[in-house]
Amino acid sequence: MRIYPAIDIRGGKCVRLRQGVFADMTVYNDDPVKVALGFKEKGAEYIHVVDLDGALEGYSVNAKVISDIARETGLPVQTGGGIRTLNNIEKKLQTGVARVIIGTKAVKEPEFVKEAIENFGAEHIVAGLDGRNGRAAVSGWEKESDMDIIELALQFKGYGLKTVVYTDISRDGMLTGPDFDYTSRLVSETGLDIIASGGVGSEDDIDRIAEKGVEGVITGKAIYEGKINLERVLKKYSSIDKKGIQ
């Protein structure tokens, strides 16, 4: 299982939200690139970056910062927020980003995922499925749809998608633990590589979600608040992967 340290960017700064509410935001650092380099020093092998401004505005507002993170760290970066066109995806990949996460556009126009995969390859495309009670949310989590997350994931699988980031909005930024049950359902019912996000509040949470068979787990606030020792967790799961233990 892979650990994805998270950087959420708003106004060029490293921030975290509570339950996806933009008015409930904490700024942790003015320099996201510095934060990313710190993650690398602790052993991170992949970084998860979200352009929160982009998610609201519909285009990549913090593109330069994200490009700088990829260039300065030399690590693969997966990023989402404001990805609405094939051109958006192409520009992201050209700046060194390894994987692009399609969220709102994927829910509103599922066949866009198919187009993206056909143009750029499944290894570069991730669907971001965020929601509450199994229903997907869009537009920076400000709106909920009537789309079922598992049904969407299966539709995307039919298009050739291999990876989904699943976030339970009600838990995001709350440090109360991920949605273990629904995440487990996603893994077992779709057979896709599921990256769990939202609610990680302790190293025990990471151990428990790993037992569900996820490909990876995203953690942000727990790192910034000192709830987990990132270096220790990264070392633990890196060694597990090298031993071939799932």
C-alpha positions in Angstrom: 0.0 0.0 0.0 1.2 3.5 -0.9 1.1 6.5 1.5 0.2 9.7 -0.3 1.0 12.8 1.7 -1.5 15.5 0.7 -1.1 19.2 -0.1 -4.3 21.2 -0.6 -3.6 24.6 -2.2 -5.7 27.7 -2.0 -4.4 31.2 -2.8 -1.0 29.7 -3.3 -0.8 28.4 0.3 -1.0 25.0 1.9 -4.3 24.6 3.7 -6.8 22.1 4.9 -10.6 22.3 5.0 -13.1 20.7 7.4 -15.7 18.5 5.6 -15.0 20.3 2.3 -16.3 23.7 3.7 -14.2 26.5 2.2 -15.2 28.9 5.0 -13.7 26.5 7.5 -10.1 26.6 6.4 -6.8 26.4 8.2 -3.6 27.7 6.6 -0.6 25.4 7.6 2.2 26.9 5.4 2.7 29.7 3.0 5.0 27.6 0.8 3.5 24.3 -0.6 6.8 23.5 -2.4 8.7 23.6 0.9 6.1 21.3 2.4 6.5 18.9 -0.5 10.3 18.9 -0.1 9.7 18.1 3.6 7.6 15.1 2.6 10.4 13.9 0.3 12.9 14.2 3.1 10.8 11.9 5.2 10.7 9.3 2.5 7.6 10.1 0.4 7.6 8.5 -3.0 4.4 10.1 -4.3 2.6 13.4 -3.5 -1.1 14.1 -3.8 -2.0 17.8 -4.6 -5.4 19.4 -4.8 -6.0 22.8 -6.4 -8.9 24.0 -4.2 -9.3 27.2 -6.1 -9.4 25.3 -9.3 -12.1 23.0 -8.0 -14.3 26.0 -7.5 -13.4 28.0 -10.6 -13.2 25.2 -13.1 -9.7 25.8 -14.2 -6.2 25.2 -12.7 -5.7 28.4 -10.7 -2.5 27.1 -8.9 -0.9 25.5 -11.9 2.5 27.1 -11.4 2.8 26.0 -7.8 1.8 22.4 -8.7 4.4 22.4 -11.6 7.0 23.7 -9.1 6.2 20.9 -6.7 6.7 18.3 -9.4 10.0 19.9 -10.7 11.6 20.7 -7.3 10.9 17.3 -5.7 11.4 15.1 -8.7 8.6 12.9 -7.3 5.5 11.7 -9.2 2.6 14.0 -8.4 -1.1 13.2 -8.8 -3.3 16.3 -8.9 -6.9 17.4 -9.2 -9.0 20.5 -9.0 -10.4 22.3 -12.0 -9.7 19.6 -14.6 -12.5 20.1 -17.1 -10.9 19.7 -20.6 -8.5 17.4 -22.4 -6.3 20.5 -22.8 -6.2 20.9 -19.0 -5.0 17.3 -18.7 -2.4 17.7 -21.5 -0.9 20.9 -19.9 -0.7 19.2 -16.5 1.1 16.2 -17.9 3.5 18.5 -19.8 4.5 20.2 -16.6 5.7 16.9 -15.1 2.6 15.7 -13.2 2.3 11.9 -13.3 -1.5 11.5 -12.9 -4.4 13.8 -13.3 -7.5 13.4 -11.1 -10.9 14.1 -12.8 -13.6 14.9 -10.4 -16.6 17.1 -11.2 -16.3 16.6 -15.0 -16.2 12.8 -14.5 -19.5 12.9 -12.5 -21.2 15.3 -14.8 -20.0 13.8 -18.1 -18.7 10.2 -17.4 -17.7 9.7 -21.0 -15.1 12.4 -20.6 -13.1 9.8 -18.6 -13.2 7.5 -21.6 -11.9 10.3 -23.8 -9.1 11.1 -21.4 -8.0 7.5 -21.2 -8.0 7.1 -25.0 -5.9 10.3 -25.3 -3.5 9.9 -22.5 -3.6 6.3 -21.2 -5.1 4.8 -18.1 -1.8 5.2 -16.2 -2.2 9.0 -16.3 -5.9 9.2 -15.4 -7.6 8.9 -12.0 -11.2 9.4 -11.2 -11.9 11.4 -8.0 -15.2 10.3 -6.5 -16.1 12.3 -3.5 -19.4 12.3 -1.6 -21.6 11.5 1.3 -23.7 8.4 1.8 -22.6 6.8 -1.5 -23.6 9.8 -3.6 -21.0 11.8 -5.6 -20.4 15.5 -5.0 -19.2 18.1 -7.5 -17.8 21.7 -7.8 -15.4 21.6 -5.0 -17.9 19.6 -2.9 -20.3 22.5 -2.9 -23.0 20.5 -4.7 -24.2 16.9 -4.4 -25.4 14.8 -7.3 -27.8 11.9 -7.5 -25.0 9.7 -9.0 -24.1 6.5 -7.1 -20.3 6.3 -6.5 -20.0 2.5 -7.0 -22.1 2.6 -10.2 -19.9 5.4 -11.5 -16.7 3.5 -10.7 -18.0 0.5 -12.5 -18.9 2.6 -15.5 -15.4 4.1 -15.5 -13.9 0.6 -15.2 -15.6 -0.3 -18.5 -13.8 2.6 -20.1 -10.5 1.2 -19.0 -10.0 3.2 -15.8 -7.8 1.5 -13.2 -7.6 4.0 -10.2 -10.1 5.9 -8.1 -9.6 8.3 -5.3 -12.5 8.0 -2.9 -13.2 10.7 -0.3 -15.9 10.8 2.2 -16.6 14.5 2.5 -18.3 14.2 5.9 -15.0 12.8 7.4 -12.5 14.9 5.5 -10.4 17.1 7.8 -12.1 15.7 10.9 -9.5 13.2 12.0 -12.3 10.7 13.0 -11.2 7.9 10.7 -11.9 7.0 7.1 -15.1 5.4 5.9 -13.8 1.8 6.3 -17.0 0.0 5.4 -17.8 1.9 2.1 -14.1 1.9 1.1 -14.1 -1.9 1.6 -17.2 -2.1 -0.6 -15.6 -0.1 -3.3 -12.6 -2.4 -3.3 -14.6 -5.6 -3.4 -17.4 -4.5 -5.8 -15.3 -2.7 -8.4 -11.9 -4.5 -8.4 -10.3 -1.2 -9.1 -7.2 0.3 -7.3 -8.9 2.4 -4.6 -7.0 5.2 -2.9 -8.8 6.1 0.4 -9.0 9.7 1.4 -10.7 11.7 4.2 -10.7 11.3 7.9 -7.3 9.7 8.6 -6.5 10.7 12.2 -4.0 8.2 13.4 -1.5 5.5 12.4 -4.1 3.0 13.5 -6.5 4.4 10.9 -3.9 3.8 8.3 -3.3 0.2 9.5 -7.1 -0.5 9.5 -7.7 1.0 6.0 -4.7 -1.0 4.7 -6.5 -4.2 5.7 -9.4 -3.3 3.3 -7.1 -3.9 0.3 -6.8 -0.3 -0.9 -4.0 0.6 -3.2 -3.1 3.6 -1.1 -4.2 6.2 1.5 -4.1 9.9 1.4 -3.3 11.8 4.6 -3.0 15.5 5.1 -4.3 17.1 8.3 -3.0 14.2 10.5 0.5 15.0 9.3 0.2 18.8 9.9 -1.4 18.2 13.3 1.3 15.7 14.4 -1.3 12.9 14.7 0.9 10.5 12.7 4.7 10.2 12.3 5.0 10.4 8.5 8.5 9.1 8.3 7.7 6.1 10.4 4.5 5.3 8.4 6.3 5.7 5.1 9.1 3.5 6.2 6.7 0.9 7.5 4.6 0.5 4.3 7.6 0.8 2.0 9.2 -2.2 3.7 5.9 -4.1 3.6 5.6 -3.5 -0.2 9.2 -4.6 -0.7 8.5 -7.8 1.1 5.5 -8.4 -1.1 3.0 -8.4 1.7 -0.4 -6.9 1.0 
